[in-house]
Amino acid sequence: MPFNTHVPPTALSPFVADAVGYGVPANPSGLHRGLPSRHLTLVIELRAPLRVAGLGRTVAAHGVVGGLHTAPALIDASAPQEGLHYALSPLAASALLGAPAAELQGMAVDLEDVLGRSARGLVERIADAKSWEQRFSVVDAFLIQRLGTRPTVADEVVEAWRLIFAAEGRVSVAGVAEHVGWSRRHLSERFRIVTGLTPKQAARIARFEVARGMLASREQPSLAQLAVECGYADQPHLAREWKSLAGCSVATWLREELPFVQDNGT
């Protein structure tokens, strides 16, 4: 199934991790689980309003922003979809969205509720574009125009975020706090104010990202071996975490979601 990768301009590199254009058929299960990750998401869906449940109040809109979350976003995939997906850095969300990542934590919201009436014009201009290149250019120009003063984030929080994901979640909160020179309590409070997550939750997401990547790249993976490689205590620990974060068992995700994810690059 077609998807288009895009490298945003240099001006957006501190804010946008990656961008993808997608054109996908309906998922046979009728559902796509948007899994927890280290990024906020900006999705512009061009065919019909994107319906997202599971993260607070259900939203249905052509433009949707998803905050960091520790439960799956339940996306209606019962019909074909086409649009753009931008992954945004939580440490710089305010510069693009005018709201810190913490305010969007655990939520999926209509882009108009975040950006106002300009969001509608953005969707209309993307819909009028004649190619994927033009679509990306419209979004890039819009985001660059919105760039405000980059919020000041304490170096200790930036370093804690970097360390947690560089270590793939295999680092204790106490170890992170010692590394940055703060108490565990102070780190947790400051980290949550910026991202909406605690360091422990971020570490869970980091381990989960690694496990998801390994599952997607291996044929008939050994879950016991995967658990060891990803830093889980054992296979039951992996199974519990997967159920909590993905909303389904590993077996269900492999059967219902992996073919969809591999085909569509989402």
Phi, psi and chi 1 to 4 in degrees:
 res  aa     phi    psi   chi1   chi2   chi3   chi4
   1 MET       -  142.6  -47.3  -55.8  173.7      -
   2 PRO   -73.6  137.8   26.4  -34.3      -      -
   3 PHE  -147.5  153.5   68.9   96.7      -      -
   4 ASN  -126.0  123.3  -61.5  -93.5      -      -
   5 THR   -88.4  155.0   58.2      -      -      -
   6 HIS  -145.6  136.9  169.7   65.2      -      -
   7 VAL  -102.4  110.7  178.0      -      -      -
   8 PRO   -64.2  160.0  -21.5   34.3      -      -
   9 PRO   -62.5  159.9   18.5  -29.7      -      -
  10 THR   -54.9  -35.1  -57.8      -      -      -
  11 ALA   -60.5  -23.9      -      -      -      -
  12 LEU   -99.3   -4.6  -68.3  175.5      -      -
  13 SER   -59.9  -31.8   58.6      -      -      -
  14 PRO   -73.8  -11.4  -14.9   30.9      -      -
  15 PHE  -114.2  -31.0  -47.5   98.1      -      -
  16 VAL  -115.5  119.6  178.3      -      -      -
  17 ALA   -79.0  -41.9      -      -      -      -
  18 ASP  -163.5  165.8   62.2   64.3      -      -
  19 ALA  -142.0  138.1      -      -      -      -
  20 VAL  -137.4  138.5  175.8      -      -      -
  21 GLY  -102.6  134.1      -      -      -      -
  22 TYR  -125.8  148.5   61.1   86.5      -      -
  23 GLY  -141.3  105.6      -      -      -      -
  24 VAL  -127.8  147.9  -59.9      -      -      -
  25 PRO   -78.7  175.3   33.0  -36.7      -      -
  26 ALA   -63.0  142.1      -      -      -      -
  27 ASN   -77.5  131.5 -170.2  -22.8      -      -
  28 PRO   -53.1  -30.1  -28.6   36.1      -      -
  29 SER   -78.2  -14.5   70.8      -      -      -
  30 GLY    80.6    1.4      -      -      -      -
  31 LEU  -137.7  141.1  175.3   71.1      -      -
  32 HIS  -124.3  127.7  173.4   51.5      -      -
  33 ARG   -92.2  115.2  -62.2  174.0  179.9   86.7
  34 GLY   -80.9  110.3      -      -      -      -
  35 LEU   -85.8  153.3  -59.5 -176.5      -      -
  36 PRO   -57.3  142.7  -26.8   36.1      -      -
  37 SER  -152.3 -179.5   79.8      -      -      -
  38 ARG   -81.5    1.0   72.3 -174.3   72.3 -175.4
  39 HIS  -118.8  148.3  -60.3  120.1      -      -
  40 LEU   -75.8  159.4  -75.1   78.0      -      -
  41 THR  -125.5  140.8   56.1      -      -      -
  42 LEU  -119.3  117.6  167.1   61.3      -      -
  43 VAL  -121.4  129.8 -179.3      -      -      -
  44 ILE  -113.9  109.9  -54.1  -64.6      -      -
  45 GLU  -102.3  125.8  168.5   57.4   40.2      -
  46 LEU   -97.3  -22.4  -61.8  173.0      -      -
  47 ARG   -80.3  -60.5  -67.0 -159.6  175.6 -162.4
  48 ALA  -140.9  159.0      -      -      -      -
  49 PRO   -52.7  135.5  -28.5   37.1      -      -
  50 LEU   -78.7  124.9 -173.5   69.2      -      -
  51 ARG  -104.1  120.0 -174.9  174.7 -178.9   84.6
  52 VAL  -126.3  125.1 -176.0      -      -      -
  53 ALA  -120.5  175.4      -      -      -      -
  54 GLY    92.9  -16.0      -      -      -      -
  55 LEU  -119.7   82.8  -59.4 -179.8      -      -
  56 GLY    69.6 -139.2      -      -      -      -
  57 ARG   -72.1  137.4 -173.6  175.8   60.5 -175.6
  58 THR   -63.7  137.2  -62.6      -      -      -
  59 VAL  -123.0  145.4   60.8      -      -      -
  60 ALA  -136.9  110.6      -      -      -      -
  61 ALA  -159.7  159.4      -      -      -      -
  62 HIS   -74.3  -27.6  -75.7  -75.6      -      -
  63 GLY  -118.2  124.8      -      -      -      -
  64 VAL  -132.8  136.4  175.3      -      -      -
  65 VAL  -112.2  130.4  174.1      -      -      -
  66 GLY  -114.5  128.3      -      -      -      -
  67 GLY   -81.2  177.2      -      -      -      -
  68 LEU   -61.8  142.3  -61.2  177.1      -      -
  69 HIS  -149.7  157.2   50.6  100.7      -      -
  70 THR  -119.2   25.0   55.7      -      -      -
  71 ALA  -145.0  158.9      -      -      -      -
  72 PRO   -72.3  143.7   28.9  -37.1      -      -
  73 ALA   -84.6  123.3      -      -      -      -
  74 LEU   -95.2  103.8  -54.8  177.8      -      -
  75 ILE  -102.0  126.3  -59.1  167.5      -      -
  76 ASP   -65.5  113.8 -177.3   -7.2      -      -
  77 ALA  -120.2   34.0      -      -      -      -
  78 SER   -81.5   -7.6   58.1      -      -      -
  79 ALA  -134.8  159.7      -      -      -      -
  80 PRO   -58.6  149.9  -24.7   35.6      -      -
  81 GLN  -134.6  154.1  -63.4  175.5  -18.7      -
  82 GLU  -152.3  132.0 -177.6  175.3  -12.1      -
  83 GLY   172.5 -158.8      -      -      -      -
  84 LEU  -126.9  145.3  -60.8   98.2      -      -
  85 HIS  -129.1  119.0  177.3  -74.9      -      -
  86 TYR  -112.4  130.8  -84.2   59.3      -      -
  87 ALA   -97.9  123.2      -      -      -      -
  88 LEU  -111.3  144.5  -50.6  179.4      -      -
  89 SER   -73.1  128.6  165.3      -      -      -
  90 PRO   -67.4  -23.5   25.3  -35.3      -      -
  91 LEU   -76.5  -10.3  -59.5 -179.2      -      -
  92 ALA  -129.6   17.5      -      -      -      -
  93 ALA   -60.4  -37.8      -      -      -      -
  94 SER   -60.6  -34.4  -67.0      -      -      -
  95 ALA   -64.7  -30.3      -      -      -      -
  96 LEU   -98.2  -40.6  -69.6 -179.6      -      -
  97 LEU  -102.0  -12.4  -57.2  176.2      -      -
  98 GLY    74.6   10.8      -      -      -      -
  99 ALA  -143.6  136.0      -      -      -      -
 100 PRO   -67.6  156.2   23.7  -32.4      -      -
 101 ALA   -56.8  -34.0      -      -      -      -
 102 ALA   -60.5  -33.1      -      -      -      -
 103 GLU   -71.0  -18.9  -70.0 -171.7    7.6      -
 104 LEU  -105.3    2.8  -62.5  167.8      -      -
 105 GLN   -59.6  131.5 -168.1  -85.3  -33.8      -
 106 GLY    71.5   19.1      -      -      -      -
 107 MET  -131.3  152.3  -58.7  169.8   60.6      -
 108 ALA  -122.9  126.4      -      -      -      -
 109 VAL  -133.1  155.0  -61.5      -      -      -
 110 ASP   -63.2  132.2 -171.2  -32.5      -      -
 111 LEU   -57.6  -31.7 -174.8   60.6      -      -
 112 GLU   -64.4  -30.0  -72.7 -165.9   39.0      -
 113 ASP   -71.1  -20.2  -69.3  -19.9      -      -
 114 VAL   -95.3  -45.4  179.4      -      -      -
 115 LEU  -107.5   -6.4  -57.3 -175.9      -      -
 116 GLY    79.7 -157.0      -      -      -      -
 117 ARG   -64.9  -22.3  -65.0  177.0   60.5 -176.9
 118 SER   -62.3  -24.4   64.0      -      -      -
 119 ALA   -64.5  -36.8      -      -      -      -
 120 ARG   -65.7  -42.2 -174.3  176.2  -56.0  177.7
 121 GLY   -62.9  -36.4      -      -      -      -
 122 LEU   -61.3  -48.3  171.0   64.6      -      -
 123 VAL   -60.6  -41.4  172.9      -      -      -
 124 GLU   -65.2  -40.6  -69.0  172.7   -8.8      -
 125 ARG   -67.7  -36.7  -69.2 -165.3  -60.7  -83.3
 126 ILE   -66.2  -41.6  -63.8  170.7      -      -
 127 ALA   -63.3  -30.9      -      -      -      -
 128 ASP   -81.5  -14.2  -70.2  -21.5      -      -
 129 ALA   -65.3  147.9      -      -      -      -
 130 LYS   -96.7   -8.3  -55.2  -58.2 -178.1 -176.6
 131 SER  -151.5  166.5   66.8      -      -      -
 132 TRP   -62.9  -39.5  -76.9  108.2      -      -
 133 GLU   -59.0  -43.2 -178.2  178.7    1.6      -
 134 GLN   -67.2  -37.8  -69.8  179.6    6.7      -
 135 ARG   -60.4  -48.4  -71.4  173.1  172.9  177.7
 136 PHE   -62.0  -39.4  -74.7  121.6      -      -
 137 SER   -62.2  -38.4  -66.5      -      -      -
 138 VAL   -62.6  -46.3  169.1      -      -      -
 139 VAL   -66.8  -44.6  178.9      -      -      -
 140 ASP   -58.6  -46.7  -69.7  -15.2      -      -
 141 ALA   -62.9  -39.5      -      -      -      -
 142 PHE   -63.2  -45.8  179.5   84.3      -      -
 143 LEU   -67.4  -39.8  -66.4  178.7      -      -
 144 ILE   -62.5  -40.9  -71.2  172.9      -      -
 145 GLN   -63.9  -29.9 -173.6  177.0   30.0      -
 146 ARG   -82.3  -14.6  -82.1 -161.8   55.3   81.5
 147 LEU   -53.9  121.3  -78.2  178.8      -      -
 148 GLY  -108.5 -163.8      -      -      -      -
 149 THR   -65.6  125.6  -58.0      -      -      -
 150 ARG   -66.4  127.1 -171.9  170.2 -179.4  176.3
 151 PRO   -62.9  147.3   23.9  -33.9      -      -
 152 THR   -81.3  117.2  -59.7      -      -      -
 153 VAL  -113.7  130.9  177.5      -      -      -
 154 ALA   -54.8  137.8      -      -      -      -
 155 ASP   -55.8  -33.6  -68.9  -18.7      -      -
 156 GLU   -65.1  -37.1  -69.3   84.3   -6.7      -
 157 VAL   -70.0  -43.4  172.4      -      -      -
 158 VAL   -58.9  -44.4  174.5      -      -      -
 159 GLU   -69.2  -37.7  175.7   60.4   13.1      -
 160 ALA   -63.3  -43.8      -      -      -      -
 161 TRP   -60.7  -46.5 -178.2  -92.1      -      -
 162 ARG   -59.9  -46.6 -175.2 -155.6   65.8   78.0
 163 LEU   -64.3  -43.7  177.4   60.9      -      -
 164 ILE   -58.5  -44.1  -72.2  169.0      -      -
 165 PHE   -82.2  -29.3  -75.5   94.3      -      -
 166 ALA   -66.0  -34.2      -      -      -      -
 167 ALA   -86.0    3.4      -      -      -      -
 168 GLU    55.3   35.7  -61.3  179.7  -19.5      -
 169 GLY    80.7   -0.1      -      -      -      -
 170 ARG   -93.2   58.4  -58.9 -169.2 -159.9 -169.7
 171 VAL  -151.3  138.3   59.4      -      -      -
 172 SER   -79.1  156.4   67.9      -      -      -
 173 VAL   -61.9  -38.5  177.2      -      -      -
 174 ALA   -61.9  -39.7      -      -      -      -
 175 GLY   -66.0  -39.2      -      -      -      -
 176 VAL   -65.9  -44.4  176.5      -      -      -
 177 ALA   -60.4  -43.4      -      -      -      -
 178 GLU   -63.7  -39.0 -178.5  179.1    2.6      -
 179 HIS   -61.8  -40.3  175.0   75.5      -      -
 180 VAL   -91.9   -6.9  -57.8      -      -      -
 181 GLY    84.3   21.9      -      -      -      -
 182 TRP  -115.8  164.0  -80.2   -6.5      -      -
 183 SER   -73.6  157.8   70.5      -      -      -
 184 ARG   -60.0  -42.1  177.0  173.1  176.4  168.9
 185 ARG   -65.5  -44.5  179.5  176.4  179.4 -179.8
 186 HIS   -64.7  -42.2 -173.8   61.6      -      -
 187 LEU   -59.7  -47.2  171.0   64.9      -      -
 188 SER   -60.6  -41.4  -65.0      -      -      -
 189 GLU   -66.7  -47.9  -70.1  177.1  -10.2      -
 190 ARG   -68.4  -37.9  -65.5  -69.8  -62.4  -85.6
 191 PHE   -63.0  -43.4 -165.0   93.8      -      -
 192 ARG   -68.3  -36.6 -179.1 -178.1   52.7   78.2
 193 ILE   -60.8  -36.1  -72.0  171.0      -      -
 194 VAL   -81.7  -48.5  173.3      -      -      -
 195 THR  -101.5  -22.5   69.2      -      -      -
 196 GLY    88.8   -8.8      -      -      -      -
 197 LEU  -111.1  158.0  -59.1  176.4      -      -
 198 THR   -87.4  161.1   65.0      -      -      -
 199 PRO   -56.3  -36.0  -26.9   35.7      -      -
 200 LYS   -64.2  -41.4 -176.1  176.3 -179.5  179.0
 201 GLN   -65.9  -39.1  -71.5  173.5  -38.7      -
 202 ALA   -62.7  -39.0      -      -      -      -
 203 ALA   -65.3  -37.5      -      -      -      -
 204 ARG   -60.3  -44.8  -70.7  179.3   68.3 -157.5
 205 ILE   -65.2  -39.6  -70.1  173.3      -      -
 206 ALA   -61.0  -46.3      -      -      -      -
 207 ARG   -63.4  -41.0  -73.4 -167.4  -62.0  -89.0
 208 PHE   -63.5  -41.2  178.9   74.6      -      -
 209 GLU   -58.9  -42.5  -76.7 -173.0  -20.9      -
 210 VAL   -64.6  -44.8  174.8      -      -      -
 211 ALA   -62.2  -42.3      -      -      -      -
 212 ARG   -61.9  -44.2  178.2 -168.7  179.1 -170.6
 213 GLY   -62.0  -40.4      -      -      -      -
 214 MET   -68.6  -41.1  -71.2 -174.5  176.1      -
 215 LEU   -61.3  -38.6  -79.1  170.7      -      -
 216 ALA   -73.2  -20.6      -      -      -      -
 217 SER  -104.7   -4.7   63.4      -      -      -
 218 ARG  -117.1  143.4  -63.4 -178.4 -180.0 -179.5
 219 GLU   -89.8  132.1  -67.2 -175.1    8.2      -
 220 GLN    46.9   60.8  -61.0 -179.8  -27.8      -
 221 PRO   -67.4  145.3   26.8  -35.3      -      -
 222 SER   -82.4  115.6  164.1      -      -      -
 223 LEU   -69.1  -31.6  -63.0 -173.9      -      -
 224 ALA   -64.8  -44.1      -      -      -      -
 225 GLN   -68.4  -38.6 -178.0   62.3   30.3      -
 226 LEU   -61.2  -41.9 -170.7   73.6      -      -
 227 ALA   -58.9  -44.3      -      -      -      -
 228 VAL   -63.5  -46.4  171.4      -      -      -
 229 GLU   -66.5  -27.6  -67.2 -179.4   22.1      -
 230 CYS   -97.7    2.1  -64.1      -      -      -
 231 GLY    89.0   15.2      -      -      -      -
 232 TYR   -84.7  155.8  -66.3   99.6      -      -
 233 ALA   -63.8  -38.7      -      -      -      -
 234 ASP  -168.9 -178.4   49.7   27.7      -      -
 235 GLN   -62.6  -41.8 -176.5  176.1  -23.2      -
 236 PRO   -59.8  -35.0  -28.1   37.4      -      -
 237 HIS   -63.8  -45.0 -176.9 -155.4      -      -
 238 LEU   -58.2  -44.5  167.1   64.1      -      -
 239 ALA   -63.0  -42.2      -      -      -      -
 240 ARG   -64.9  -44.4  -70.0 -167.2  -58.9  -87.4
 241 GLU   -64.7  -40.8  -78.0  -70.1  -88.9      -
 242 TRP   -63.9  -43.0 -164.7  -86.1      -      -
 243 LYS   -61.9  -40.6  179.1   70.1  173.2  178.9
 244 SER   -69.0  -45.1  174.8      -      -      -
 245 LEU   -85.2  -33.3  -66.3  167.7      -      -
 246 ALA   -99.4  -16.3      -      -      -      -
 247 GLY    77.6   12.0      -      -      -      -
 248 CYS  -158.5  170.2   64.8      -      -      -
 249 SER   -75.3  163.8   68.1      -      -      -
 250 VAL   -58.7  -43.2  174.2      -      -      -
 251 ALA   -61.1  -41.3      -      -      -      -
 252 THR   -65.6  -42.8  -63.2      -      -      -
 253 TRP   -63.4  -43.0 -172.6   80.0      -      -
 254 LEU   -61.0  -37.4  -71.9  171.2      -      -
 255 ARG   -79.2  -43.5 -178.6  179.9   65.9 -107.0
 256 GLU   -96.5  -31.3  -64.8 -177.0   -2.7      -
 257 GLU  -108.5  -37.3  -69.1  -81.8   -4.0      -
 258 LEU   -59.0  -45.2 -177.3   56.7      -      -
 259 PRO   -59.8  -38.9  -24.1   35.7      -      -
 260 PHE   -64.2  -45.7 -174.3   78.6      -      -
 261 VAL   -64.7  -45.1  170.2      -      -      -
 262 GLN   -65.6  -40.2  -72.2  179.3  -34.0      -
 263 ASP   -69.5  -32.7  -73.9  -14.4      -      -
 264 ASN  -108.1   -7.8  -56.8  -41.4      -      -
 265 GLY    66.8   26.7      -      -      -      -
 266 THR  -115.0      -   58.4      -      -      -
